[in-house]
């Protein structure tokens, strides 16, 4: 019964999505009272759609909770011995359920737009909600016609096939929802961009509306990618944290373009320039999110993340991509030339710095896209074959990132419109000198490799420049202003930028030191053996068998000492999951501020003799800390006062009039 | 005006490729190498730089070449399947450790187990290029006369083994050796030696 309610709710949601996708947009092009009524359908349809998708989602979660193996999706992805929290997470463990999660996120974002858009002109709201409704139609049809999570299995399975043991982890509970929040969140920026193209109005006010939404989506995407990487690091059991896997790339490309977008939006809001460029980035960011969905689900590429594939599904998404992205780009080609160029700026200015940043980030996303699809391209053209893996990505990606990191520190010092190179160089002279001295000392002292010195120097350059930028800004206040006033006087978006940039610096330190100086030792150990790596001695003291809810495991105990001091007791496991008969390496990690110790059990070679991999990974935690700080920067920027004021003003009533007229182009004012 | 159409143009090209890609099965790509002799090479063995491995050592036997690397995620997925397959010891499974470091490659075999009779160490990927390797993992089936008969791109699955691989190997094992009997006897001795060491 419950699955049928879910199925029925999805159908109702599709009906409401049709209303939401058609009437508000159509109404926004009519000047009549009917047009106004049609536009007014947007918000209630969005709310209703959200309600029904949520009901469907709860039904699916309940089917997992209640072990209803007559639902084929539940039978394929769960098992009655699976602990309840993993049963609930298994809801998005496969293709159908993760698609439902995608739609759930989309309707939540749509609801948020419907609720927090009171200060926007009705026409814009109608178009934004309409575009999001159209996207939703595509996904709901995809689910109902090719991948229905509520399909029954008759006769019902006695027990389920279990969730893939790799996914049985805390990461599975929060990584997909966060990642999808980010992915799907770009649909808001996309919808705003299309609404602006439809109205032919692209101005500072448009950029101001899009900015907080884009920042929030970008923040979630940052957190989602971070969690995926963090999870891979401890769960896959061999200490890697980024593999340039097709699916990782699928989430990384929207991130790169999203990063370009939030910078470009800043220019459009502050200076009115880059309008076309910003719109194009908003379209590309969401298009790459959709492309990622296609790559994962169509089977054109093989990957560990890939879902069970079905050519019918691939074809459906391909058509969907053609309509959504092709439609958006056609609209762009048609309307963007009328938008105009906006403020002029000189060759050396904040605008030009941000333009270089955008181009580099877009180029980086392009190289990742090329690397991900290259095998496919060449094969389709029958041009021979080439291997693509981390060797390619590291060779092309790193050189593109070096200028990005160099300029990242300079950008905030450069004035808008027209800046003096001499002045900027003067303000940066001590930072530059400090970084050079650091580079020389680092080269002499640690002398491991050129890349380590380059990476650390760039990080120091970014951190020093960011700190110095803050100091100079705080000094720039009327004499007698208290320090507290000076600090709280800065807008949150400024803090957001500083924090995110500092986070990049910390991230670069982590990546550089892990990549450049990590050590690993694979060896065969008897019970009682010791081994030493980077000054840490590992003593294999104990081995026992343990039993988990749905697995059995061998658990080793390693006493770790450094000199005479005891550092940690580490207990790596080798698990065998009973249903799928799949072995899993459960590594033991001792985390620290400047290093992680990582022990994993490999194969048992004979009684009490195991292959063991012991790793010393310096500064890994800095990678994670960097990501969190970057995401926090996004949060600060999104919560800037001026976005909140904009929404409060409308409630005040009278003051809103000036605001709205201000943002309406003439054509629309006369229309309303 | 033209520059505004450019993104649409690029997207349409991408769309065409994706459409073509959909019709290709990444696991079963007809390779121009099928029906041709397996390209010759002599590589250091992964576990011992002193020893070498070459396809000519395999004359007279049906064998498989599996291209793998420690950095390749799909190889890790494939690994338990290969281990299971190697336990049956149907044919020698030669590894080609591709664009890897000796330390990382050996580390992976130590930790996850070694399904390979022996692995060649192809650090700069030259042998891989000769074999038209375009993504790891890839697996070639070579007959007694050194001719490539089948190529799999992407991880080998238990279904591929039971439905395609084993029937093919059975068939190939029935075929006669055309030439170079002496070479075959020598290689079988050296292989028997290797297998004993791994067992």
Boltz contact constraints between the chains, C-beta under 6 A:
constraints:
  - contact:
      token1: [A, 243]
      token2: [B, 73]
      max_distance: 6.0
  - contact:
      token1: [A, 245]
      token2: [B, 73]
      max_distance: 6.0
  - contact:
      token1: [A, 300]
      token2: [B, 21]
      max_distance: 6.0
  - contact:
      token1: [A, 300]
      token2: [B, 22]
      max_distance: 6.0
  - contact:
      token1: [A, 302]
      token2: [B, 26]
      max_distance: 6.0
  - contact:
      token1: [A, 302]
      token2: [B, 74]
      max_distance: 6.0
  - contact:
      token1: [A, 302]
      token2: [B, 154]
      max_distance: 6.0
  - contact:
      token1: [A, 304]
      token2: [B, 73]
      max_distance: 6.0
  - contact:
      token1: [A, 304]
      token2: [B, 77]
      max_distance: 6.0
  - contact:
      token1: [A, 314]
      token2: [B, 22]
      max_distance: 6.0
  - contact:
      token1: [A, 318]
      token2: [B, 18]
      max_distance: 6.0
  - contact:
      token1: [A, 318]
      token2: [B, 19]
      max_distance: 6.0
  - contact:
      token1: [A, 322]
      token2: [B, 15]
      max_distance: 6.0
  - contact:
      token1: [A, 325]
      token2: [B, 11]
      max_distance: 6.0
  - contact:
      token1: [A, 329]
      token2: [B, 7]
      max_distance: 6.0
  - contact:
      token1: [A, 329]
      token2: [B, 8]
      max_distance: 6.0
  - contact:
      token1: [A, 329]
      token2: [B, 11]
      max_distance: 6.0
  - contact:
      token1: [A, 330]
      token2: [B, 8]
      max_distance: 6.0
  - contact:
      token1: [A, 333]
      token2: [B, 4]
      max_distance: 6.0
  - contact:
      token1: [A, 333]
      token2: [B, 5]
      max_distance: 6.0
  - contact:
      token1: [A, 333]
      token2: [B, 8]
      max_distance: 6.0
  - contact:
      token1: [A, 336]
      token2: [B, 4]
      max_distance: 6.0
  - contact:
      token1: [A, 337]
      token2: [B, 1]
      max_distance: 6.0
  - contact:
      token1: [A, 337]
      token2: [B, 4]
      max_distance: 6.0
  - contact:
      token1: [A, 375]
      token2: [B, 134]
      max_distance: 6.0
  - contact:
      token1: [A, 375]
      token2: [B, 135]
      max_distance: 6.0
  - contact:
      token1: [A, 376]
      token2: [B, 21]
      max_distance: 6.0
  - contact:
      token1: [A, 377]
      token2: [B, 17]
      max_distance: 6.0
  - contact:
      token1: [A, 380]
      token2: [B, 17]
      max_distance: 6.0
  - contact:
      token1: [A, 380]
      token2: [B, 20]
      max_distance: 6.0
  - contact:
      token1: [A, 380]
      token2: [B, 21]
      max_distance: 6.0
  - contact:
      token1: [A, 385]
      token2: [B, 132]
      max_distance: 6.0
  - contact:
      token1: [A, 385]
      token2: [B, 134]
      max_distance: 6.0
  - contact:
      token1: [A, 386]
      token2: [B, 134]
      max_distance: 6.0
  - contact:
      token1: [A, 387]
      token2: [B, 133]
      max_distance: 6.0
  - contact:
      token1: [A, 387]
      token2: [B, 134]
      max_distance: 6.0
  - contact:
      token1: [A, 387]
      token2: [B, 135]
      max_distance: 6.0
  - contact:
      token1: [A, 389]
      token2: [B, 71]
      max_distance: 6.0
  - contact:
      token1: [A, 390]
      token2: [B, 71]
      max_distance: 6.0
  - contact:
      token1: [A, 391]
      token2: [B, 99]
      max_distance: 6.0
  - contact:
      token1: [A, 522]
      token2: [B, 107]
      max_distance: 6.0
  - contact:
      token1: [A, 522]
      token2: [B, 110]
      max_distance: 6.0
  - contact:
      token1: [A, 602]
      token2: [B, 110]
      max_distance: 6.0
  - contact:
      token1: [A, 602]
      token2: [B, 111]
      max_distance: 6.0
  - contact:
      token1: [A, 603]
      token2: [B, 113]
      max_distance: 6.0
  - contact:
      token1: [A, 611]
      token2: [B, 110]
      max_distance: 6.0
  - contact:
      token1: [A, 611]
      token2: [B, 111]
      max_distance: 6.0
  - contact:
      token1: [A, 613]
      token2: [B, 111]
      max_distance: 6.0
